[in-house]
Amino acid sequence: MRGALGLEPWGVLHQGLAERTGLTIGVVSIVVGAVVLLLWIPIRQRPGLGTVSNVFVIGLAMDGTLALVPESGALAVRVPLMALGIVLNGLATGLYIAARFGPGPRDGLMTGLHRLTGRSIRLVRTLLEVAVVATGFLLGGSVGIGTVLYALSIGPLAQFFLRRFAVPEREGGITVASSGPRPGGGSRPAGDPAPAQDAGPATAPVPGGRPGTPEQAILRR
């Protein structure tokens, strides 16, 4: 936001809808989040602590950050702010989803479609962002170079950081760091799992026939 070089894609959609409906962007953001949560039902995505926290914590963190980071009219400052913001957003996505407490409404749509289709996180997220920004633009939302860079880079960044922050599963109090096959089938997430492939479902079971969480499925790929 301080970079002032274009809203991120969901912000473009919120702005466009706000202009068409007369509602504030904040209210539109809440409504859109609720609608996205409804889209979780057919893809069997389950909410968690992270889902609820995402709704409240991001708004508070944004207000706090905006209070600390001053505005700047100089392009030489705004460009690094924009780039840093995009990278930090990708890093934050990897951190909180890898914690396996449930993704936020919009990230949950990404992880659910990834699990359902077997397509990579980077591809699913990029297609979602492009569709969202195109819709927002048609509704009257503002698009800039930062919008385009965010839409094209957040998918690869999210997938990269999800791998970096993968947490090994624990069984019987023992942490298993191996990413290879294990008894009973399936595989272990390690600190750097194998890259996701753009084919085949990511629904490998964990031992005992208990299905893994969507985040575990992602980190196995």
C-alpha positions in Angstrom: 0.0 0.0 0.0 2.8 2.4 0.8 4.4 1.6 -2.5 1.3 3.2 -4.2 2.0 1.4 -7.4 -1.2 -0.6 -7.6 -3.4 -2.6 -5.2 -3.0 -6.3 -4.8 -5.5 -8.3 -6.8 -8.1 -9.0 -4.1 -7.9 -5.3 -3.2 -8.7 -4.4 -6.8 -11.8 -6.6 -6.6 -12.8 -5.1 -3.3 -12.4 -1.6 -4.7 -14.4 -2.4 -7.8 -17.2 -3.9 -5.8 -17.2 -1.0 -3.4 -17.6 1.5 -6.2 -20.5 -0.5 -7.7 -22.4 -1.2 -4.4 -21.6 2.0 -2.4 -20.3 -0.1 0.5 -16.9 0.5 2.1 -13.9 -1.6 1.0 -13.7 -3.0 4.5 -17.3 -4.2 4.4 -16.8 -5.6 0.9 -13.7 -7.4 2.1 -15.7 -9.1 4.8 -18.6 -10.1 2.5 -16.1 -11.5 -0.1 -14.4 -13.4 2.6 -17.7 -15.0 3.6 -18.5 -15.9 0.0 -15.1 -17.5 -0.5 -15.7 -19.5 2.7 -18.9 -20.8 1.1 -16.8 -22.0 -1.9 -14.9 -24.2 0.6 -17.9 -26.5 1.0 -17.8 -28.2 -2.4 -14.0 -28.6 -2.3 -14.2 -30.0 1.3 -11.8 -27.5 2.7 -11.8 -27.3 6.5 -11.4 -24.1 8.6 -9.2 -23.9 11.6 -7.6 -21.4 14.1 -5.6 -19.9 11.2 -8.8 -19.3 9.2 -10.4 -17.2 12.0 -7.1 -15.5 12.9 -6.5 -14.5 9.3 -9.8 -12.5 9.3 -8.9 -10.5 12.4 -5.1 -10.4 12.7 -4.4 -9.2 9.1 -6.5 -6.1 9.5 -4.9 -5.3 12.9 -1.4 -5.9 11.5 -2.1 -3.8 8.5 -3.3 -0.8 10.5 -0.3 -1.2 12.8 2.2 -1.4 9.9 0.6 1.6 8.1 1.0 3.6 11.3 4.7 2.8 11.5 5.7 3.0 7.8 5.6 6.6 6.5 4.3 7.6 3.1 6.8 8.5 0.4 6.3 10.2 -2.9 9.8 9.3 -4.2 9.7 6.5 -6.8 13.1 5.3 -5.6 11.5 4.5 -2.2 8.1 3.3 -3.4 9.5 0.6 -5.8 11.5 -1.2 -3.0 8.5 -0.9 -0.7 6.4 -2.6 -3.3 8.9 -5.4 -3.9 9.5 -6.0 -0.2 5.8 -6.1 0.4 5.2 -8.8 -2.2 8.1 -11.0 -0.9 7.0 -10.6 2.7 3.4 -11.6 1.7 4.8 -14.8 0.1 6.9 -15.5 3.2 4.0 -14.9 5.5 1.8 -17.2 3.4 4.3 -20.0 3.7 4.7 -19.5 7.5 1.1 -19.6 8.6 -0.1 -22.3 6.2 2.9 -24.6 7.1 1.8 -24.3 10.7 -1.2 -26.4 9.8 -3.8 -24.5 11.8 -5.9 -23.8 8.7 -5.5 -21.2 5.9 -7.5 -17.9 5.6 -10.5 -17.8 3.3 -8.7 -16.8 0.1 -5.6 -19.0 0.7 -7.9 -21.9 1.6 -9.4 -21.6 -1.8 -5.9 -22.0 -3.2 -5.0 -25.0 -1.1 -8.4 -26.7 -1.6 -8.1 -26.4 -5.4 -4.5 -27.5 -5.3 -5.6 -30.6 -3.4 -8.6 -31.2 -5.6 -6.9 -30.8 -9.0 -3.4 -31.9 -8.2 -2.0 -28.8 -9.9 0.9 -26.9 -8.3 0.4 -24.2 -5.7 2.1 -21.7 -8.0 -0.2 -22.4 -10.9 -3.5 -22.5 -8.9 -2.6 -19.3 -7.0 -1.5 -17.5 -10.2 -4.7 -18.4 -12.0 -6.8 -17.3 -9.1 -5.0 -13.9 -8.8 -5.3 -13.2 -12.5 -9.0 -14.1 -12.5 -9.6 -11.9 -9.4 -7.7 -8.9 -10.8 -9.4 -9.1 -14.2 -12.8 -9.1 -12.5 -11.9 -6.3 -10.2 -10.6 -4.2 -13.2 -13.8 -4.8 -15.1 -15.7 -3.6 -12.1 -13.7 -0.4 -11.9 -10.8 -1.3 -9.6 -7.4 0.4 -9.9 -4.6 -1.7 -11.5 -0.9 -0.8 -11.5 2.5 -2.4 -12.1 2.4 -3.6 -8.5 -0.8 -5.4 -9.1 0.6 -7.2 -12.1 3.8 -8.2 -10.3 1.9 -9.4 -7.3 -0.5 -11.5 -9.4 2.4 -13.2 -11.3 4.8 -13.7 -8.4 2.8 -14.5 -5.3 2.1 -18.1 -6.5 5.7 -19.1 -7.0 6.7 -17.3 -3.8 4.0 -19.0 -1.8 5.1 -22.4 -3.1 8.7 -21.7 -2.4 8.2 -20.6 1.2 5.7 -23.4 1.9 8.6 -25.8 1.1 11.1 -23.9 3.2 8.9 -23.9 6.3 7.6 -27.5 6.1 7.4 -29.0 9.5 8.2 -32.8 9.8 5.3 -34.8 11.2 5.6 -36.5 14.7 4.6 -40.0 15.6 4.7 -41.3 19.1 6.7 -38.3 20.2 9.4 -38.9 17.5 10.1 -36.4 14.8 10.5 -38.1 11.4 12.7 -36.0 9.1 12.8 -38.5 6.2 10.9 -37.5 3.0 11.1 -41.0 1.5 8.6 -43.9 1.7 7.5 -45.2 5.0 5.7 -48.3 6.3 2.1 -48.3 5.2 2.6 -46.0 2.2 2.7 -42.3 1.9 5.7 -40.0 2.4 7.1 -37.6 4.9 7.3 -33.9 4.6 10.8 -32.7 5.1 12.3 -29.2 5.3 12.5 -29.2 1.5 10.0 -31.5 -0.1 10.0 -32.5 -3.7 8.5 -29.9 -6.1 4.8 -30.2 -6.8 3.8 -31.7 -10.1 1.0 -30.4 -12.3 -0.8 -33.7 -12.4 -2.3 -36.3 -10.0 -4.2 -35.6 -6.8 -2.4 -34.7 -3.6 -4.4 -36.9 -1.2 -1.9 -39.4 0.1 -3.0 -41.0 3.4 -1.1 -41.1 6.6 -0.5 -44.4 8.4 -3.5 -46.1 9.8 -5.8 -45.0 7.0 -6.3 -41.5 8.6 -6.4 -38.9 5.8 -3.9 -36.1 6.1 -4.8 -32.4 6.3 -4.8 -30.3 3.2 -1.6 -28.6 4.4 0.1 -32.0 5.0 -0.9 -33.0 1.4 0.6 -29.8 0.1 3.9 -30.2 2.0 4.2 -33.8 0.8 4.2 -32.8 -2.8 
